Amino acid sequence: MPIAARWRKVERLPAPRGRDAMPGVYELADADKRIIYIGQSATDVPNRLRQHLARGGCVAERAVYWRWRHSRVPQAEEADLLAAFAVRHGRVPECNAAIPKQRDARRRWVERSTSR
């Protein structure tokens, strides 16, 4: 299920917040409000968005709107949002190059046992 928040214009990102950071998950959309990227930040979502926009590429060229939701476990919620998007649309958003791997108990065991 997508993030239940209103879309905001990318050019109106909040000012850097210092100690009052905003960790969470976010979605970026094009001019037609179609989701083009799903991401997360463990520290501050607006600063992460600024990094995307400064770096150039797909997100910087196409992103017009953003929305976010606070999260204590943003990596897990990002994976859930990407999985739900893929189920609905048969693919991940256009600008998502890397897809987080789902980590179940077997995968964690394999990672631990082979990391020696």
Buried (B, 14 or more C-beta within 10 A) or exposed (E): EBBEEEBEEBEEBEEEEEEEBBBBBBBBBBEEEEBBBBBBBBEBBBBBBBEBBEEEEBBBEBBBBBBBBEBEBBBBBBBBBBBEBBEEEEEBBBBBEEEBEEEEEEEEEEEEEEEE
